[in-house]
Amino acid sequence: MIDVLYFAWLRERIGLPKERIESSAETVADLVAELAAREERYALAFSDLSALRVAVDQELTDFDAPLAGVREVAFFPPMTGG
């Protein structure tokens, strides 16, 4: 089981702050494909990966990161600071 967390506009589009899912995905990209295939709201949220960042077990990573042994995946828009 993987905890999937959604932040900012992703949370609004999907309608959930988090969910626990069972997945056969080997990478974050595979997980995104599984999620996007679920329903239109997921497909819309994940339609532009360049507008998203991902953290695996609270560490920033890329969409090709492996999911073996992972407990948490978080998706969020890029952050700006000042």
N, C-alpha and C positions, 0 to 999 in steps of 0.2 A: 504494500500500500504506500502511496505517495500523497503527501499533503501538497495541494496546489493552491497558492495564494495569488490573488489578483488585487492590484492597487490602482488608484486614480480612475481614469476613464475606462480601464479594463473592467474594474469592479462594476461600474455603471452599466456597461454594455452587456456583460455576462449576467449581472444581477446577483452575484455572490461575492463575498469577500474571500472565501476559501472553500475548498472541498477536498475530501479524501477519495482518491480513486485507485482502482487497480488497473495497471497498465502493463502491456507487453513491450512498450517502447524501449529501444536501446539507447537513444539519444534524446536530447531536448527537442530537436527538430521532429523526431518521430512522435513525441508526446504532443507537440503542437498540431501535427497532422491528425492524430487521433481526436484531439479536442475539437479542432475545426470541423471534423466530419460529424460531430455529434448533432449540432443544431445550427441554425442560421446565426444566432447570437454569438456563438463561439467563432464561426467562420468570419463574421464581421470584425470581431475583436482581434483576430489573428491574421487579418487580410494583408497587413503591411508590417512585416517583421523588422524592417528598418526603423520603425517607430517604437520598437520595444527593446527592453533590456531584460536579462534573465539572471537570477541568482540560484545556485544549487547549494543546498545546505548553508545558506547565508553567505556565499561567496560569489561575486560577479563572475560570469563565465560566458561562453559563446553557445550558440544553438547546436553546435556539433558535440557538446559535452556529453560524455556517457552518463547513464542513469543507474548503473549497477550499484546497489547499496545505498542509493540516495533516499533520504526521508522527506525532503522538502524542496519544492521548486516554486520560485516566486517570479511573477511577471509584472513589469511596471514600465512606464514611459521613461525616457531619459530625464535625468535630473539636471536642473540648472542651479547655479549658486552665484553668490555675489558678495 
